[in-house]
Amino acid sequence: MTFDKDTVLQYCNEISKNTLMQTLNIKYVDAGPDYLVATMPVNPSVHQPMGLLHGGASVALAESVGSAASFLYVNSKHSEVRGIEITANHLKSKRDGIVTATARIIHKGSSIHLWEIRITDEKDALISLCKLTTMVLPKRKIENQE
């Protein structure tokens, strides 16, 4: 299987439309065979009341990039990916600018993937360090609901 970075980024950004990723303005900006990178602006829409980047927004960014990266490893005709656990250590605060999340595979099993997601600022300072576990499941048929 060949890896086409532009196709991966276009796909990830396309499936993000009308989702939380669009609401948070998360953009997928770089990809490789074992990593995926996304950015998110830090502004009042992702602040907590003290005017700092909300930890939940950081976790949403981490889970978004890690889950999307995991999805790239499976055959989407036969499998689905679900996040089953995420941990986050918030190490530094941020008021404005851009944060960048880089997901790198730690373990790629047939049913479990483990990712490390590093969220950094423009100066490459570590803002949050996250770990995401995803489960690979057989694709389920979606029935029409009336």
N, C-alpha and C positions, 0 to 999 in steps of 0.2 A: 504494500500500500504506500502510495506516495503522499507526502504532506504538502499541501498548498496553503501557505499562510494567508494569502488574500482571501481565498475561499472560506477558510475557517473564520476569519474576522468578519467577513460579510455575513456569514450564516449566524454567528453569535449576536451580532448587532441587529440583524433582521428579526430573530425570534424574541428579542427583548422588547419589541414594540408592544405597547398597551399592557405592560407588566410593571412590577415594582422597579425593575431595572431602569425603565424609561422614567418613572416618577423620580428616582434618585439621580437621573442623568448619568448612569453608568455606561461607559463606552469601552468596548474591547479594542485594544490598540496594538497588541503584539502577541505572537504565538509561535510555539516551536513544538517539536515532537513530544516534549515532556513538560511543557509549561504553557500557561495562558496568563495574559496581563490585561487588566482593566483599570480605568481611572474613574474617579468620582470627584466633582467639585465640592469644596467645603464652603458652605454659605448658610444663611439662616434656615434654609429648608432642611438641613441635616444637623442643626444645632440642638443641644439640650438647653434648658433654661438659663444656664450660666454663660451661654454664647460660645460653647465649645462643641466640637464634633461629637455627636451622640454615639455612644458605644454600640447601640443597636444598628445605627447606620453603617458603622464599620463592619459589624457582623453580617449585615445584609450584603455588603460588598464582597466580603470574604466568601460567603456561601454561594453567591451568584457566580463568582469566577471559578471557584472550586467545583461546583456542580456542572457548570458548562464545560470545564476541562474534562471532567469525568465522562460526560456524555460523548465527548470526542473519541473515547476509547472503546465505545460499544457499537454494535450494529443496531442502529436505530429502528430497523425493520423488525427486530426480534426482542430488543431489550429497552428498558427504561432505567433511569437513575433517580434515586431518592437520597437526599441528605438524611442521615440518621443521627449524627452527633456533631456538634461544633463546640470548640472551646476557643476562648479569646483572652489574651492578656493585653490590656491597653497600657502602653508604656509611656506614651507622651501625648499631650493634648495638642489640639490644632484648632485655630479660629477661622482661617480662610485659606484659599489656595486650592491645591489639587492633592489628592492622595492617590497612590498607585498600589494596586494589589497584584501580587505575582503568586500564582498557584503553581507549585511543583509537586510532582508525584513522589510519594515516599514508598507506597506499596500498591502494586497493581495486581490484585488477585482476580479470579474469575467471578467472584460475587461481592467482593469488598475492595474499595479503593480508599487509600489514605493520602491526604493532601496537606502540605504545609503552605499556608498563605501568609506572606509578609506584606504588610501595608506600610508604605513609606511615604515621606513627603518629598517636596521638590529637591531637598538637599540630601536625599537618601537616608534621612533619619528614620529609625524604626518607630512607627506610631503604634501598631498592634501586631501581635504575632498570634496567628490562628491555626488551628488544626481541624480539618473536616474529614469525617468518614462518610462515604457514600456507599449505598447498596445497589447492586445491579440486579434488576428483577426482569422476569419475562414480561414482554409487552402485553398489556391488557386491552381487550377489545372495549371500545367505548360505544355503548348502546344509546340510541336516540331516546331522550327523555321527553315525554309529552305532558 
